[in-house]
Amino acid sequence: MGRVGIAIATGAVLIGVLGGCGHGTATAPGSSTTGPSAGRAPTLAVHTISVKVRGGKATGDTGKVTVPLGSPVVISVSSDVADEMHVHGYERTVKVPAASTASVVFTANKPGTFEVELENPQVPLLQLQVG
């Protein structure tokens, strides 16, 4: 998935977040619940994580990547070989074509630390820390 695909996926997450119900809303740091925007659900920032894999080595947003609980997440991986990316714990997978990019989009609604890897052979990409 190229930049257009990532933009579409990010837009879909925003529509889901902004169009979703307002149950359990929280106030973002530095924002106010009074004034013209009072009563509206806060906008959560989309966390876009990008990783490149070349020759079996991951670069980019690797290591431990922290996102707030409840935030929308886009994880994009480009690889020089065809593979499948897996987000453990969220059980999200996507096939990554050779010399291309693919993304998974989800809401980080489970706290904890989750492995993200390419499956064949297993190449660790990052640890997603949600909390």
C-alpha positions as CSV (number, residue, x, y, z in Angstrom):
1,M,0.0,0.0,0.0
2,G,1.5,3.3,-1.0
3,R,1.0,6.8,0.4
4,V,-2.5,7.0,-1.1
5,G,-3.5,3.8,0.6
6,I,-2.1,4.9,3.9
7,A,-3.9,8.2,3.6
8,I,-7.2,6.3,2.8
9,A,-6.6,4.0,5.8
10,T,-5.8,6.9,8.1
11,G,-9.0,8.7,6.9
12,A,-11.0,5.5,7.6
13,V,-9.7,5.5,11.1
14,L,-10.5,9.1,11.6
15,I,-14.0,8.6,10.3
16,G,-14.5,5.7,12.7
17,V,-13.1,7.7,15.6
18,L,-14.9,11.0,14.8
19,G,-18.1,9.3,13.7
20,G,-18.2,6.8,16.6
21,C,-20.3,7.2,19.7
22,G,-19.2,9.5,22.5
23,H,-19.3,6.9,25.2
24,G,-16.4,7.1,27.7
25,T,-14.8,10.1,26.2
26,A,-11.7,11.6,27.8
27,T,-10.3,15.1,27.7
28,A,-7.0,15.4,25.9
29,P,-4.2,17.2,27.8
30,G,-4.4,20.9,27.4
31,S,-8.0,20.8,26.1
32,S,-11.1,22.1,27.8
33,T,-14.6,20.8,28.2
34,T,-16.1,24.2,28.3
35,G,-16.7,26.8,25.5
36,P,-17.8,26.2,21.9
37,S,-16.5,22.7,21.6
38,A,-18.1,21.5,24.9
39,G,-20.0,18.3,24.5
40,R,-18.1,17.1,21.5
41,A,-15.9,14.0,21.6
42,P,-12.2,14.8,21.6
43,T,-10.2,14.0,18.5
44,L,-7.6,11.3,19.1
45,A,-4.4,11.5,17.2
46,V,-3.8,8.7,14.7
47,H,-0.5,7.0,15.5
48,T,1.2,6.0,12.2
49,I,4.1,3.5,12.6
50,S,6.3,2.8,9.6
51,V,8.8,0.0,9.2
52,K,11.0,-1.0,6.3
53,V,12.4,-4.5,6.0
54,R,15.4,-5.1,3.7
55,G,17.6,-8.2,3.7
56,G,15.8,-9.5,6.8
57,K,16.6,-6.3,8.9
58,A,13.9,-3.9,10.1
59,T,14.4,-0.2,10.2
60,G,12.2,2.8,11.0
61,D,9.8,2.8,14.0
62,T,11.3,-0.3,15.6
63,G,11.9,-1.2,19.3
64,K,9.2,-0.3,21.8
65,V,6.6,2.1,20.4
66,T,4.1,3.5,22.9
67,V,0.6,4.6,22.0
68,P,-2.2,5.7,24.3
69,L,-5.0,3.3,25.1
70,G,-8.0,4.0,22.8
71,S,-6.0,5.6,20.1
72,P,-6.3,4.8,16.4
73,V,-3.1,3.1,15.0
74,V,-1.8,2.5,11.5
75,I,1.1,0.1,11.1
76,S,2.7,0.2,7.7
77,V,5.4,-2.2,6.6
78,S,7.3,-2.2,3.3
79,S,9.4,-5.3,2.5
80,D,11.8,-6.4,-0.2
81,V,10.2,-9.9,-0.1
82,A,6.6,-11.1,0.1
83,D,5.5,-11.9,3.7
84,E,2.7,-11.5,6.2
85,M,2.7,-8.9,9.0
86,H,1.1,-10.0,12.3
87,V,0.1,-7.9,15.3
88,H,0.0,-10.4,18.1
89,G,-2.8,-9.8,20.8
90,Y,-4.9,-7.9,18.3
91,E,-4.7,-10.7,15.8
92,R,-4.4,-8.4,12.9
93,T,-2.6,-9.7,9.8
94,V,-1.9,-8.3,6.3
95,K,0.0,-9.8,3.4
96,V,2.9,-7.6,2.4
97,P,3.8,-8.0,-1.4
98,A,7.4,-8.0,-2.4
99,A,8.8,-4.5,-3.0
100,S,5.6,-2.9,-1.7
101,T,3.9,-1.6,1.4
102,A,0.9,-2.9,3.4
103,S,-0.9,-1.6,6.5
104,V,-3.1,-2.6,9.3
105,V,-5.5,-0.2,10.9
106,F,-7.1,-0.7,14.3
107,T,-7.9,1.0,17.6
108,A,-5.5,0.2,20.4
109,N,-8.1,-0.8,22.9
110,K,-6.2,-3.5,24.8
111,P,-3.5,-2.4,27.3
112,G,-0.2,-4.3,27.3
113,T,2.8,-5.0,25.1
114,F,2.2,-6.7,21.8
115,E,4.8,-8.1,19.3
116,V,4.5,-7.1,15.7
117,E,6.5,-9.3,13.2
118,L,6.8,-10.6,9.8
119,E,5.9,-14.3,9.8
120,N,8.1,-16.2,7.3
121,P,10.8,-16.2,8.5
122,Q,9.9,-14.5,11.8
123,V,11.4,-11.0,11.7
124,P,10.6,-8.9,14.8
125,L,9.5,-5.4,13.8
126,L,8.5,-3.7,17.0
127,Q,6.8,-4.1,20.4
128,L,3.6,-2.1,20.6
129,Q,3.1,-0.7,24.1
130,V,-0.5,0.3,24.7
131,G,-1.4,2.2,27.9
